[in-house]
Amino acid sequence: MQKTEMTTLSTVLEKLRVNKMDNEFRWTPEGFHANKGKNYLPEELKITKTYRFEGDSDPSDSSILYIIEANDGLIGYSLDSYGVYSDHGDEEGYDNFIRKIPVEGREEQAELSL
């Protein structure tokens, strides 16, 4: 039997930093911004991997990390809470934006649907 090890959020973020892929995509009304002087629209991005983290005893520890690649080659991430703690204030905001970004291998990640 193969032993599987749980990955922590800090481990994934550290691996992104080491590989120089730690650009944080932050949502603004103009699109995702990664402090590189450009805003990205959903059609300029793709989600290449998702990680879902659940706290052992506290539901407020529930988060999802999206690994995102822009059409210009920039790779980074967006971090969000999920469940009852995911509240961005308006339906036209972050939640709606992230749903519009295509996901590579969606069939394999169906259980992570938003």
C-alpha distances in whole Angstrom, upper triangle without the diagonal:
4,6,9,13,16,19,22,25,27,24,25,29,29,27,29,32,31,31,34,33,34,37,37,38,40,42,46,48,49,45,42,43,41,44,45,48,47,46,44,44,41,42,41,38,34,31,28,26,25,23,24,24,24,26,24,27,30,30,33,30,28,29,28,28,30,29,33,34,38,40,42,38,38,34,34,33,34,33,33,33,32,33,36,36,36,40,42,45,46,44,46,44,41,39,41,41,37,37,39,37,35,31,29,27,28,26,22,24,26,24,26,29,32
4,6,10,13,16,19,22,24,21,21,25,25,23,26,28,27,27,31,29,30,33,33,35,37,39,43,45,45,42,39,40,38,41,42,45,44,43,40,41,38,39,38,35,31,28,25,22,22,20,21,21,22,24,23,26,28,29,31,27,26,26,25,25,26,26,29,31,35,37,38,35,34,31,30,29,31,29,30,30,30,31,34,34,34,38,39,43,44,42,43,41,38,36,38,38,34,34,36,34,32,28,27,24,25,24,20,21,24,22,23,27,30
4,7,10,13,16,20,21,18,19,23,22,21,24,26,25,26,29,28,28,31,32,33,35,37,41,44,44,40,37,38,36,39,40,43,42,42,39,40,37,38,38,34,31,28,25,22,21,19,19,19,19,21,19,23,25,26,28,24,24,24,23,23,25,25,28,30,34,36,38,34,34,30,29,28,29,27,28,28,27,29,32,32,32,36,37,41,42,41,42,40,36,35,37,37,33,33,36,33,32,28,27,25,26,25,21,21,24,22,23,26,29
4,7,9,13,16,18,15,16,19,20,18,21,23,23,23,26,25,25,28,28,29,32,33,37,40,40,37,34,35,33,36,37,40,39,38,36,36,34,35,34,31,27,24,22,18,17,15,15,15,16,18,17,21,23,23,24,21,20,20,20,20,21,21,25,27,31,33,35,31,30,27,25,24,25,24,25,24,24,25,28,28,28,32,34,37,38,37,38,36,32,31,33,33,29,30,32,30,29,25,24,22,23,22,18,18,21,19,19,23,25
4,6,10,13,14,12,13,16,17,16,18,21,20,21,24,23,23,26,26,27,29,31,35,38,39,35,32,33,31,33,34,38,37,36,34,35,33,34,34,30,27,23,21,18,17,14,14,13,14,15,15,19,20,21,22,19,18,18,18,18,20,20,24,26,30,32,33,30,29,25,24,22,23,21,22,22,22,24,27,26,27,30,32,35,37,36,37,34,31,30,32,32,28,29,31,29,28,25,24,23,23,23,20,19,22,20,19,23,25
4,6,10,12,10,11,14,15,15,17,19,20,20,23,21,21,24,23,25,26,28,32,35,36,32,29,30,28,31,32,35,35,34,32,33,30,32,31,28,25,21,20,16,14,11,11,9,11,12,12,16,17,17,18,15,14,14,14,15,17,18,21,24,28,31,32,29,27,23,21,19,20,18,19,18,19,20,23,22,23,27,28,32,33,32,34,31,27,26,29,29,25,26,29,27,26,23,23,22,22,22,19,17,20,17,17,20,22
4,7,8,7,7,10,11,11,13,16,16,17,19,18,17,20,19,21,23,25,29,32,33,29,26,27,25,27,29,32,31,30,29,30,28,29,29,25,22,19,17,14,12,9,9,8,11,12,13,17,17,18,18,14,14,13,12,12,14,15,18,21,25,28,29,26,24,20,18,16,17,15,17,17,18,20,23,21,21,25,26,30,31,31,32,29,25,24,27,26,23,24,27,24,24,21,21,20,21,22,18,17,20,18,16,20,21
4,5,5,6,9,10,11,13,14,16,17,19,17,16,18,18,20,21,24,27,30,31,28,25,25,23,25,27,30,30,29,28,29,27,29,28,25,23,19,18,15,13,9,9,7,10,10,12,15,15,16,15,11,12,11,11,11,14,15,18,21,25,28,29,26,23,20,17,15,15,13,15,15,16,19,21,19,20,23,24,28,29,29,30,27,24,23,26,26,22,24,27,24,25,22,22,22,23,24,21,19,21,19,17,20,21
4,5,5,6,9,10,11,12,14,16,16,15,13,15,14,16,17,20,23,27,27,24,21,21,19,22,24,27,26,25,24,26,24,27,26,22,20,17,17,14,11,8,9,7,10,11,13,16,15,15,14,10,11,9,9,8,11,12,16,19,22,25,26,23,21,17,14,12,12,10,12,12,14,17,19,17,17,20,21,25,26,26,27,24,20,20,24,23,19,22,24,22,23,20,21,22,22,24,21,18,21,19,16,19,19
4,6,5,6,9,10,10,12,14,15,14,12,15,14,17,18,21,25,28,29,26,22,22,19,21,23,26,27,26,26,27,26,29,27,24,23,19,19,16,14,12,12,11,13,13,15,18,17,18,16,13,14,12,12,11,14,14,17,20,23,26,26,24,21,18,15,13,14,12,14,15,17,20,22,20,20,23,23,27,29,29,30,26,23,23,26,25,22,25,27,24,25,23,24,24,25,27,24,22,24,23,20,23,23
4,6,5,6,9,10,11,12,14,13,12,16,16,18,20,23,27,30,31,27,24,24,21,23,24,28,28,27,27,28,27,29,27,24,22,19,18,15,14,11,13,12,14,15,17,20,20,20,19,15,16,14,14,12,14,14,17,20,23,26,26,23,21,17,15,14,15,14,16,17,19,22,25,22,22,25,26,30,31,31,32,28,25,25,28,26,23,25,27,25,25,23,22,23,24,26,23,21,24,22,20,23,24
4,5,5,6,9,10,11,12,11,10,13,13,16,18,21,24,27,28,24,21,21,18,20,22,25,25,24,23,25,23,25,24,20,18,15,14,11,11,9,11,11,14,16,18,21,20,20,19,16,15,13,12,9,11,10,13,16,19,22,23,20,17,14,12,10,12,11,14,16,18,21,24,21,21,24,24,28,29,29,29,26,22,22,25,23,20,22,24,21,21,19,19,20,21,23,20,18,21,20,18,20,21
4,5,5,6,9,10,10,9,7,10,10,13,15,18,22,25,25,22,19,18,15,17,19,22,22,22,21,23,22,25,23,19,19,16,15,13,12,11,13,13,16,17,19,22,21,21,19,16,16,13,12,9,11,10,13,15,18,22,22,19,16,13,10,9,11,10,13,15,18,21,24,21,20,23,23,26,28,28,28,24,21,22,24,22,19,22,24,21,22,20,20,22,22,25,22,20,23,22,19,22,22
4,5,5,6,9,10,10,8,12,13,16,18,22,25,28,28,25,22,21,18,19,20,24,24,25,24,26,26,28,25,22,21,19,18,16,16,14,16,15,18,19,21,24,23,23,22,18,19,16,16,13,15,13,16,18,20,24,23,20,17,14,12,12,14,14,17,19,22,25,27,24,24,26,26,30,31,32,31,28,24,25,28,26,23,26,27,24,25,23,23,24,25,28,25,23,26,25,23,25,25
4,5,5,6,9,8,8,12,14,17,19,23,26,29,29,26,22,21,18,20,20,24,24,25,24,26,25,26,24,21,20,17,15,14,14,13,16,16,19,21,23,26,25,25,24,20,20,18,16,13,14,12,15,16,19,22,21,18,16,13,11,12,15,15,18,20,23,26,28,26,25,28,28,31,32,32,32,29,25,26,28,26,23,25,26,23,23,21,20,22,23,25,22,21,25,24,22,24,25
4,6,5,6,5,5,9,10,13,16,19,22,26,25,22,18,17,14,16,17,20,20,21,20,22,21,23,21,18,17,15,13,12,13,13,16,16,20,21,24,27,26,25,24,20,20,17,15,11,12,9,11,13,15,18,18,15,12,9,8,9,12,13,16,19,21,25,27,25,23,26,25,29,30,30,29,26,22,23,25,23,20,23,24,20,21,19,19,20,22,24,22,20,24,24,21,23,23
4,5,5,6,5,8,11,14,17,20,23,27,26,23,19,18,14,15,16,20,20,21,21,24,24,25,22,20,19,18,17,16,17,16,19,19,22,23,26,28,27,27,25,22,22,19,18,14,15,12,14,15,17,20,19,16,13,11,9,11,14,14,18,21,23,27,29,26,25,27,26,30,31,31,30,27,24,25,27,25,22,25,26,23,24,22,22,24,25,28,26,24,27,27,24,26,26
4,5,8,8,12,14,17,20,24,27,30,29,26,22,21,17,18,19,22,23,24,24,27,26,27,25,22,21,20,18,17,18,18,21,21,24,25,27,30,29,29,28,24,24,22,20,17,17,15,16,17,19,22,20,17,15,13,12,14,17,18,21,24,26,30,32,30,28,31,30,34,35,35,34,31,27,29,31,28,25,28,29,25,26,24,23,25,27,29,27,25,29,29,26,29,29
4,5,8,11,14,16,20,23,26,29,28,25,21,20,16,18,17,21,21,22,22,24,24,25,22,19,19,17,15,15,17,17,20,21,25,26,29,31,31,30,29,26,25,22,20,16,16,13,14,14,16,19,17,14,12,10,10,13,16,18,21,24,26,30,33,30,28,31,30,33,34,34,33,30,26,27,29,26,24,26,27,23,23,21,20,22,24,27,25,24,27,27,25,27,28
4,6,8,11,14,17,20,23,26,25,22,18,17,13,14,14,17,18,20,19,22,22,23,20,18,18,17,16,16,18,18,21,22,26,27,30,32,31,31,29,26,25,22,20,16,16,13,13,13,14,17,15,12,10,8,9,11,15,17,21,24,26,30,32,29,28,30,28,32,32,32,31,28,25,26,28,25,23,26,26,22,23,22,21,23,25,28,26,25,28,29,26,28,28
4,6,9,11,14,18,20,24,22,19,16,14,11,13,13,16,16,17,16,19,19,20,17,15,14,13,13,13,14,15,18,20,23,25,28,30,29,28,26,23,23,19,17,13,12,9,9,9,12,14,13,10,8,5,5,8,11,14,17,21,23,27,29,26,24,26,25,29,29,29,28,24,21,23,24,21,19,22,22,18,19,18,18,20,22,25,23,21,25,25,22,24,24
4,6,9,12,16,18,22,21,18,14,13,10,11,12,16,16,17,16,19,19,21,18,16,16,14,14,14,15,15,17,18,21,23,26,28,26,26,24,21,21,17,15,12,12,9,10,11,13,17,16,13,10,8,5,7,10,11,15,18,21,25,27,24,22,24,23,26,27,27,26,23,19,21,23,20,18,21,22,19,20,19,19,22,23,26,24,22,25,25,22,24,23
4,6,9,13,15,19,18,15,11,9,6,8,9,12,12,13,13,16,16,18,16,13,14,14,14,15,15,16,19,20,23,25,28,30,28,27,24,22,21,18,16,13,12,10,9,10,11,14,13,12,8,7,4,6,9,11,15,18,21,25,26,24,21,23,21,24,25,25,24,20,17,19,21,18,16,20,20,17,19,18,19,22,23,26,25,23,25,26,22,23,23
4,6,10,12,16,16,13,9,8,5,8,10,13,13,12,12,15,15,18,16,13,14,13,15,15,14,15,17,18,21,22,26,27,25,24,21,19,19,15,14,11,10,10,9,11,12,16,15,14,10,9,6,5,6,8,11,15,18,21,23,20,18,19,17,21,21,22,20,17,14,16,18,15,14,18,18,16,18,18,19,22,22,26,24,22,24,24,21,21,20
4,7,10,13,12,9,5,5,5,8,10,12,11,9,9,11,12,14,13,10,12,12,14,14,14,15,17,19,22,23,27,29,26,24,22,20,19,15,14,11,9,9,8,10,10,14,14,13,10,9,7,6,5,8,11,15,17,21,22,20,17,18,15,19,19,19,17,14,11,14,15,12,11,15,15,13,15,16,18,21,20,24,24,21,23,23,19,20,18
4,7,10,10,8,5,5,6,9,11,12,11,9,10,12,13,16,15,13,15,14,17,17,16,17,18,19,22,23,27,28,25,23,20,20,19,15,14,12,12,13,11,13,13,17,17,17,14,13,10,9,7,9,10,14,16,19,20,18,15,15,12,15,16,17,15,11,9,12,14,11,11,15,15,14,17,18,20,23,22,26,26,23,24,24,20,20,18
4,7,8,6,4,6,9,11,14,14,12,9,9,10,11,14,14,13,15,15,18,18,17,19,19,21,23,25,28,29,26,24,21,21,19,16,15,14,13,14,13,15,14,17,18,19,16,15,13,11,9,10,11,14,16,19,19,17,14,13,10,13,13,13,11,8,6,10,11,8,9,13,13,13,16,18,20,23,22,26,26,23,24,24,20,19,17
4,5,5,6,7,10,12,14,13,11,8,10,10,12,16,15,15,17,18,21,22,21,22,23,24,26,28,32,32,29,26,24,24,23,20,19,18,17,18,16,17,16,19,19,20,18,18,16,15,12,14,14,17,19,21,22,19,16,15,11,13,12,14,11,8,8,12,12,10,12,15,15,15,19,20,23,27,25,29,29,26,27,27,24,22,20
4,6,8,10,14,15,17,15,13,10,11,10,12,15,15,16,19,19,23,24,23,25,25,27,29,30,34,34,31,28,26,26,25,22,21,20,19,20,18,19,18,20,21,22,20,21,19,18,15,17,17,19,20,23,23,21,18,16,12,13,11,12,9,7,9,12,11,9,12,15,14,15,19,21,25,28,26,29,30,27,27,28,25,23,20
4,7,8,12,13,14,12,10,6,8,8,11,13,13,14,17,19,22,24,23,25,26,28,30,32,36,37,34,31,28,29,27,24,22,21,19,20,17,18,15,17,18,20,18,19,18,17,16,18,18,21,23,25,26,24,20,19,15,16,15,15,12,10,11,14,13,10,13,16,14,15,18,21,24,27,26,29,30,28,28,29,26,24,22
4,6,10,12,13,12,9,5,5,5,8,11,10,11,14,15,18,20,20,22,23,25,27,30,33,34,31,29,26,26,24,21,19,18,15,16,13,14,12,14,15,17,15,16,15,14,12,15,16,19,20,23,24,22,18,18,14,16,15,14,11,9,9,12,11,8,10,13,11,11,15,17,20,23,22,26,27,24,25,26,22,21,19
4,7,10,11,11,8,5,5,7,8,11,10,9,12,13,16,17,17,19,20,22,25,27,31,32,29,27,24,24,22,19,17,15,13,13,10,12,10,13,14,15,12,12,11,10,9,12,13,17,19,22,23,21,18,17,14,17,16,16,14,11,9,12,12,9,9,13,12,11,14,16,18,22,21,25,25,22,23,24,21,20,18
4,6,7,8,6,5,6,9,11,14,12,11,14,15,18,19,19,21,22,24,27,28,32,33,30,28,26,25,24,20,18,16,14,14,12,12,11,14,13,14,11,12,11,11,10,13,15,19,21,24,25,23,20,20,17,19,19,19,17,14,12,15,16,12,13,16,16,14,17,19,21,24,24,28,28,25,27,27,24,23,21
4,5,8,7,7,9,12,14,16,13,12,14,15,17,18,18,19,21,23,26,27,31,32,30,28,26,24,23,20,18,15,14,13,11,11,10,13,12,12,9,10,8,9,10,13,15,19,21,25,26,24,21,21,19,21,22,22,20,17,14,17,18,15,15,18,18,15,18,19,21,24,24,28,27,25,27,27,24,24,23
4,6,7,9,11,15,17,19,16,15,18,19,20,21,22,23,25,26,28,30,33,35,32,31,28,26,26,22,21,18,17,16,14,15,13,16,14,15,11,12,11,12,13,15,18,22,24,28,29,26,23,24,21,23,24,24,22,19,17,20,21,18,18,22,21,19,22,23,24,28,28,32,31,29,31,31,28,28,26
4,6,8,10,14,17,18,15,15,17,19,20,22,23,24,26,28,31,32,36,37,35,34,31,29,29,25,23,20,18,17,15,14,12,14,11,12,9,12,11,14,15,18,21,24,27,30,32,29,26,26,24,26,26,26,24,21,19,22,23,19,19,23,22,19,22,23,24,27,28,32,31,29,31,32,29,29,28
4,7,10,14,17,18,15,16,19,21,22,24,25,27,29,30,33,35,38,40,37,35,32,31,31,27,25,23,21,20,17,16,13,15,13,14,12,15,14,16,17,20,22,26,28,32,33,30,27,27,24,26,25,26,23,21,19,23,23,19,20,23,22,20,23,24,26,29,30,33,33,31,33,34,31,30,29
4,6,10,13,14,11,13,16,18,20,22,23,25,27,29,32,34,38,39,36,34,32,31,30,26,24,21,19,18,15,14,11,12,11,13,11,13,14,15,16,19,21,25,27,30,31,29,26,25,22,24,23,24,20,18,17,20,20,16,17,20,18,17,19,21,23,27,27,31,31,29,30,32,28,28,26
4,7,10,12,10,11,14,16,19,21,21,24,25,27,30,32,36,37,34,32,30,29,27,24,22,20,17,17,14,13,10,12,12,14,12,14,13,14,14,17,19,22,24,27,28,26,23,22,19,21,20,20,17,15,14,17,16,13,14,17,15,14,17,19,21,25,24,28,29,26,28,29,26,25,23
4,7,8,6,7,11,13,16,18,19,22,24,26,29,31,35,36,34,31,29,28,26,23,20,18,15,14,11,10,8,9,10,12,11,12,12,13,13,16,18,21,23,26,27,25,22,22,19,21,20,19,16,14,13,15,14,11,12,14,12,10,13,16,18,21,21,25,25,23,25,26,23,22,21
4,6,5,7,10,13,16,18,19,22,24,26,29,31,35,36,34,31,29,29,26,23,20,19,15,16,12,12,9,10,12,14,13,15,15,15,14,17,18,21,22,25,26,25,21,21,18,20,18,17,14,13,12,14,12,8,10,12,9,8,11,14,17,20,19,23,24,22,23,25,22,20,19
4,5,5,8,10,13,16,16,19,21,24,27,29,33,34,32,29,27,27,24,21,18,17,13,14,10,11,9,10,13,14,14,14,14,14,13,16,16,20,20,22,24,23,20,20,17,20,18,16,13,12,11,12,10,7,7,9,6,5,8,11,13,17,16,19,21,19,19,21,18,17,16
4,6,8,11,14,17,18,21,23,27,29,32,36,37,35,32,31,30,27,24,21,19,16,15,12,11,9,9,12,14,14,15,16,16,16,19,20,23,23,26,28,27,23,24,21,23,21,19,16,16,15,15,13,10,11,11,8,6,8,11,13,16,16,19,21,19,20,23,20,18,18
4,7,11,13,16,18,21,23,26,30,32,36,38,35,33,31,30,28,24,21,19,15,14,10,9,6,5,8,10,11,12,13,14,15,18,20,23,24,27,29,28,24,25,22,24,23,21,18,17,16,17,15,12,12,13,10,8,9,12,13,17,17,21,22,21,22,24,21,20,20
4,7,9,12,14,17,20,23,26,29,32,34,32,29,28,27,24,21,17,15,11,10,7,6,4,6,9,10,9,9,10,11,12,15,17,20,21,24,26,25,22,23,20,23,22,20,18,16,14,15,14,11,10,11,9,6,7,9,11,14,14,18,19,17,19,21,18,17,17
4,6,9,11,15,17,21,24,27,30,32,31,28,27,25,23,19,16,13,10,8,6,5,7,8,11,11,11,10,11,11,12,15,16,19,20,23,25,24,21,23,21,24,23,21,19,18,15,15,15,12,10,11,9,6,5,6,7,11,11,15,15,14,16,18,15,15,15
4,6,7,11,14,17,20,23,26,29,27,25,24,22,19,16,12,10,6,6,4,6,9,11,14,13,12,10,10,9,10,12,14,17,17,20,23,22,19,21,20,23,22,20,19,18,14,14,14,12,9,10,10,7,6,5,6,9,9,13,13,11,13,15,12,12,13
4,7,11,14,17,20,24,26,29,28,26,25,23,20,17,13,11,8,6,6,7,10,12,14,12,12,9,10,10,12,14,16,19,19,22,25,24,21,24,23,26,26,24,23,21,18,17,18,16,13,14,14,10,9,6,5,8,9,12,11,10,13,15,13,14,15
4,7,10,13,17,20,23,25,25,23,22,20,17,14,10,8,6,5,7,10,13,16,18,15,15,11,11,9,11,12,14,16,16,19,23,22,19,22,22,26,25,24,23,21,18,17,18,17,13,14,15,12,11,8,8,9,10,12,10,9,12,13,10,12,14
4,7,10,13,17,19,22,21,19,19,16,13,11,7,6,5,6,9,12,15,18,20,18,17,13,12,9,10,10,11,13,13,16,19,18,16,19,19,23,23,22,22,20,16,15,17,16,12,13,15,12,12,9,10,11,10,13,11,8,11,11,8,10,11
4,7,10,13,16,19,18,16,16,13,11,8,6,5,7,8,12,15,18,21,23,21,19,15,13,11,11,10,11,12,12,15,18,17,16,19,20,23,24,23,24,21,18,16,19,18,14,16,18,16,16,13,14,14,13,15,13,10,13,11,9,12,13
4,7,10,13,15,15,13,13,10,8,6,4,6,9,11,15,18,21,24,26,24,22,19,16,13,12,10,10,9,9,11,15,14,13,17,18,22,23,22,23,21,17,16,19,19,15,16,19,17,18,15,16,16,15,16,14,11,13,10,8,11,12
4,7,10,12,11,10,11,7,6,5,6,8,11,14,17,21,24,27,29,26,24,21,18,15,14,11,10,9,9,12,14,13,14,17,19,22,24,23,25,22,19,18,21,21,18,19,22,21,21,19,20,20,19,20,18,15,16,14,11,14,14
4,6,9,8,7,9,6,4,7,9,12,15,18,21,24,27,31,32,30,28,24,21,18,17,13,12,10,10,10,13,12,13,17,20,23,24,24,26,24,21,19,22,23,20,21,24,23,24,22,23,23,21,22,20,17,18,15,13,16,15
4,6,5,6,7,5,6,9,12,14,18,20,23,27,30,33,35,33,30,27,23,20,19,15,14,11,12,12,14,13,15,18,21,24,26,26,28,26,23,21,25,26,23,24,27,26,27,25,27,26,25,26,23,20,21,18,17,19,19
4,6,8,10,8,9,12,15,17,21,23,27,30,33,37,38,36,33,30,27,23,22,19,18,15,15,15,16,16,18,21,24,27,29,29,32,29,26,25,28,29,26,27,31,30,30,28,29,28,27,28,25,22,23,20,19,22,21
4,7,9,8,10,14,17,20,23,26,29,33,35,39,40,38,35,32,29,26,24,20,19,15,15,15,15,15,18,21,24,26,29,29,32,29,27,25,29,30,27,28,32,31,32,30,32,31,29,30,28,25,25,22,21,23,22
4,5,6,8,11,15,18,21,24,27,31,33,37,38,36,34,30,27,24,22,18,16,13,13,12,12,11,15,17,20,23,25,26,28,26,24,22,26,27,25,26,30,29,31,29,31,30,29,30,28,24,25,21,20,22,21
4,5,6,9,13,16,19,22,25,29,31,35,36,35,32,29,26,22,20,16,13,10,9,8,9,8,11,14,17,20,22,22,25,23,21,19,23,24,22,23,26,26,28,26,28,28,26,27,25,22,22,19,17,18,17
4,5,8,12,15,18,21,24,27,30,33,34,33,30,27,24,20,17,14,11,8,9,9,8,6,10,12,15,17,20,21,23,21,19,18,21,22,20,22,25,25,27,26,28,28,26,28,26,23,23,20,18,19,17
4,6,10,12,16,19,22,25,28,31,33,31,28,25,21,18,16,12,11,8,9,10,11,9,11,14,17,20,22,23,25,22,19,18,22,23,20,22,25,24,26,24,26,26,25,26,24,21,22,19,17,19,17
4,7,10,14,17,20,23,26,29,31,29,27,23,20,16,14,11,9,6,6,7,9,8,9,13,15,18,20,20,22,20,17,16,19,20,17,18,22,21,23,21,23,23,21,23,21,18,18,15,13,15,14
4,7,10,13,16,20,22,26,27,25,23,20,16,13,11,7,6,4,5,9,11,9,9,12,14,17,19,19,20,18,14,13,17,17,14,16,19,18,20,18,20,21,19,21,19,16,17,15,12,14,12
4,7,10,13,16,19,22,24,22,20,17,14,10,8,6,5,6,7,10,13,12,10,14,14,18,19,18,19,17,13,12,15,15,12,13,16,15,16,14,16,17,16,18,16,13,14,13,9,11,10
4,7,9,13,16,19,21,19,16,13,10,7,6,5,6,9,10,14,17,15,13,16,16,20,20,20,20,17,14,13,16,15,11,14,16,14,15,13,15,16,15,18,16,13,15,15,11,13,12
4,6,10,12,16,18,16,14,11,8,5,5,6,8,11,12,16,18,17,14,17,17,20,20,19,19,16,13,12,15,13,9,11,13,11,12,10,12,13,13,16,15,12,14,14,11,12,12
4,7,10,14,15,13,11,7,6,4,7,9,12,15,16,19,22,20,18,20,20,23,23,22,22,19,15,16,17,15,12,14,15,11,12,10,11,13,13,17,15,13,16,17,13,15,15
4,7,10,12,10,8,6,5,5,7,11,13,16,18,21,24,22,19,21,20,23,23,21,20,18,14,15,16,13,10,13,13,9,10,9,10,13,14,17,17,15,17,18,15,16,16
4,7,8,6,6,4,6,8,11,14,17,20,21,25,27,26,23,24,23,26,25,24,22,20,17,18,18,15,13,15,14,10,10,10,10,14,15,19,18,17,19,21,18,19,19
4,5,5,5,6,8,10,12,16,18,22,23,27,29,27,24,25,23,26,25,23,21,19,17,18,18,14,13,15,14,10,11,12,13,16,17,21,21,20,22,24,21,21,21
4,5,7,9,12,14,16,20,22,26,26,30,32,31,27,28,26,29,27,26,23,22,20,21,20,16,16,17,15,12,12,13,13,17,18,22,22,21,23,26,23,23,23
4,6,9,12,15,17,21,23,27,29,32,34,32,29,30,28,30,29,28,25,24,22,23,23,19,18,20,18,15,15,17,17,20,22,25,25,24,27,29,26,26,26
4,6,10,13,16,19,22,26,27,31,33,31,28,30,28,31,30,29,27,24,22,23,23,20,18,21,19,15,15,16,15,19,20,24,23,23,25,27,25,25,25
4,7,10,13,16,20,23,25,29,31,29,26,27,25,28,28,27,25,22,20,21,22,18,17,20,18,15,16,16,16,19,21,24,24,22,25,27,24,24,24
4,7,10,14,17,20,22,26,28,26,24,25,24,27,27,26,24,22,19,20,21,18,15,18,18,14,15,14,14,17,19,22,21,19,22,23,21,21,22
4,7,10,14,17,19,23,25,23,20,22,21,24,24,24,23,20,16,18,19,16,14,17,17,14,15,14,15,18,19,22,21,19,22,22,19,20,20
4,7,10,13,16,19,22,19,17,19,18,21,22,21,20,17,14,15,17,14,12,15,16,13,14,13,15,17,17,21,19,17,19,20,16,17,17
4,7,10,13,16,18,16,13,15,14,18,18,18,17,14,10,12,14,12,9,13,14,12,14,14,16,18,18,21,20,17,19,19,15,16,14
4,7,10,14,15,13,11,13,13,16,18,18,18,15,11,12,15,13,11,14,16,14,17,16,18,20,19,22,20,17,19,18,14,15,14
4,6,10,12,9,7,10,10,14,15,15,16,13,9,9,13,13,10,13,16,15,17,16,19,20,19,22,21,17,18,17,13,14,12
4,7,9,6,5,8,10,13,15,15,17,14,11,11,14,15,13,15,18,17,20,19,21,22,20,23,21,18,18,16,13,14,11
4,6,6,5,8,11,14,15,15,17,15,12,10,14,15,13,13,17,17,19,18,21,21,19,21,20,16,16,14,11,11,9
4,5,6,9,12,14,15,15,18,16,14,12,15,17,15,15,19,20,21,20,23,23,20,22,21,17,17,14,12,12,10
4,6,7,11,12,14,14,18,16,15,13,16,18,17,17,21,22,24,23,26,27,24,25,25,21,20,18,16,15,13
4,6,9,11,14,15,17,15,13,12,16,18,16,17,21,21,24,23,26,27,24,26,25,22,21,19,16,16,14
4,7,9,11,11,14,12,10,9,12,14,13,14,17,18,20,20,23,24,22,24,23,20,19,18,15,14,11
4,6,8,9,12,10,9,9,12,13,13,15,17,19,22,22,25,27,24,26,26,23,22,21,18,17,13
4,6,8,9,7,7,7,10,11,12,14,16,17,21,21,25,27,24,27,27,23,23,22,19,18,14
4,7,9,8,9,10,11,13,15,16,18,20,23,24,28,30,27,30,30,26,26,25,22,20,16
4,5,6,8,8,9,11,13,14,16,18,21,23,27,28,26,28,29,26,25,24,22,19,16
4,5,8,7,6,9,11,11,13,16,19,20,24,26,23,25,27,23,22,22,19,17,13
4,7,7,5,7,10,11,11,14,17,20,23,25,23,26,27,24,23,23,21,18,15
4,6,6,6,9,10,11,13,17,19,22,25,22,25,26,23,22,23,19,17,14
4,6,5,6,9,10,11,15,16,19,22,20,23,23,20,20,20,17,15,12
4,5,5,6,9,11,14,15,18,20,17,20,21,18,17,17,14,12,8
4,6,5,7,9,12,14,18,20,17,20,22,18,18,18,16,13,10
4,5,5,7,11,13,16,19,17,20,21,18,18,19,16,14,12
4,5,5,9,10,14,16,14,17,18,15,15,16,13,11,9
4,6,8,9,13,15,12,15,17,14,13,14,12,9,7
4,6,9,13,15,13,16,18,16,15,17,15,12,11
4,6,10,13,11,15,16,14,15,17,14,12,12
4,7,9,8,12,14,12,13,16,13,12,13
4,6,5,9,10,9,10,13,11,10,12
4,6,9,9,9,11,14,13,13,15
4,5,6,7,9,12,12,12,15
4,5,5,6,9,9,9,12
4,5,5,9,10,10,14
4,6,8,9,11,14
4,5,6,7,11
4,5,5,9
4,6,9
4,6
4
